Amino acid sequence: MKTLICGSLAYDTIMVFHDQFKNHILPEQIHILNVAFLVPDMRREYGGCAGNIAYNLKLLGGEPLIMATVGDDSKLYLQRLAHLKLDSSYVRHIPDTYTAQAFITTDLDDNQITAFHPGAMNHSHANKIGDANGVQLGIVSPDGREGMTTHASQFHEAEIPFVFDPGQGLPMFNGDELLDFLRLADWCTVNDYEAKLLSERTGRSLEDLAREVKALIVTLGANGSEIYADGQHIVIPSVPPEAVVDPTGCGDAYRAGLLYGIGQGWDWQKTGRLASLMGSIKISHRGGQNHKPARDDIAARFLKAFGEPL
């Protein structure tokens, strides 16, 4: 099933400071903060929600189509997509911009200081859902504000079912705008923090919000996830990972599992379990796209974890 993944492609530059920020930031001098951190360790990862979701959906045997905007520095990312055989036909180059990117500095206590430059992502509304051929399923994940609004409306008008995945983009919208998204979407997925913010901004409970969509999915990290669908509250357990290395991109891996299960017409129990497994596989590796399980390996892990075939 061709699945259109609307969202960001981004470079993540991760740097490690071999000390603690608190030893170099004086609280009484915070009003004139001027600090520099020596970061001997640095790596660049390929990320962005659209890239991560598409990568994981491809691992499962899905047919992801990426719809995103990139800048003048996108050559390496586009080469990677081609190498992975990920369709980038609907990735648009925006001249005189940079591809979205995050600069993350982490200290020895795992505290992080992050600067994010949206760059070409702010032009995501230049892409049109109608330009993609043969799409049967979609997702609106974090992207430029106007792009998220436009793509949700275009999915709905084209009668293409889609998942609303606001992620870190949720704070950009007020309560009425979020309700509009839910009324256009078929499904919505958020993490536990985003779920609380969604309830606060709309003034409605999760159970009430779930009535606006076919299913509302809330991820809870190591505590699994919950799915509100058809008046039911379905609890999905987490899958113990081989190692806890890096949570970056785990939510995107989970969403790929959701999309695959929805595309296969599975019930929510099986769909949620696959999503949970994908997050568990990802957390054992650094970055959002460095895990490389074969489809048969994913199936074997699913059978071991849940006692049923994939």
C-alpha positions, 0 to 999 in steps of 0.5 A, a space after each residue: 500500500 502506497 503511504 504518503 509520509 508528510 513531514 521533515 527531513 533533517 540533519 541531526 548534529 549531536 555533540 558530547 560535552 565531557 563534563 556537566 553543564 551545571 559546572 559551567 553555568 553560574 545561576 547568579 550570572 544567568 542574565 549575562 550568559 556567555 559559555 562555550 563547551 568543548 565537544 570532542 565527540 560529534 556525529 551527524 545523523 539523518 533524521 526528521 520525522 518523515 525520513 525516520 517513519 519512511 525508513 522504518 516502514 520500508 523495513 517492514 515491507 511497506 511502500 512509503 513515499 516521502 513528501 518533504 522540503 529540503 535545502 541546498 545542502 540536501 545532496 547527501 540525504 538524497 543520495 542516502 534515500 536513493 541508496 535505501 530505495 526510498 522514493 523521494 519523488 515528492 521531496 522538493 528542493 527550496 533554493 537558498 535555504 538549508 535543510 532543517 537541522 538540529 544541533 544537540 549538545 549533551 553533557 555527562 548527565 544526559 542534559 541537552 541543549 538543542 538549537 533547531 533551524 527549520 530552514 526549508 521545512 518552513 516551505 512545506 506547504 509548497 508540496 501538494 497531496 494531489 501531486 502524489 499518485 496512487 496514495 492510499 494512506 497518509 500521515 501528517 507529521 511535524 513540519 512547517 505550520 502552514 504545510 501541516 494545515 494544508 496537507 491535512 485539508 488536502 488529504 481529507 478533500 482527496 478522501 485519503 485516510 490519514 494519521 495526524 501526528 502533531 509531535 513537537 509541532 503541537 504547540 504551534 496550534 491552539 485548541 480550535 485548530 487542533 480540533 479541526 485536525 482531529 475532525 479531518 483525520 482518521 487517526 491521531 497519535 501523540 506521546 503522553 506529554 502531547 496528550 496532556 497538552 492536547 487535552 489542555 488546549 482543547 479543554 476536552 478529555 482524551 476519551 472525548 477527543 477519541 470520539 473525533 477519530 477512529 482511534 487515538 493512540 498515546 505512547 507512554 515510553 517504557 510503559 507501553 502505549 494506550 489506544 482509544 478506539 470504538 469506545 475501548 481502552 486498549 493497553 499495549 505493553 512495551 517490548 523489552 529492548 536488547 539495550 537502551 542506547 538512544 530514544 531518538 526516533 523511537 516515536 517515529 519507528 512506532 508510527 511506522 508500525 501503526 501505519 503498516 498495521 492500518 494498511 494491513 487491516 489488522 485489529 488494534 491489538 496486533 497493530 499496537 504490538 507491532 508498533 511497540 516492537 518497532 520502537 523497542 528495536 530502534 532504541 537499541 541503536 544510536 540515531 533514528 535510521 541505523 537499525 537494520 533488522 530484516 523483515 524475517 527478524 522483525 517477524 521472529 521478534 514479534 513471535 517471541 514477544 507476543 506468541 503470534 505470527 506477524 
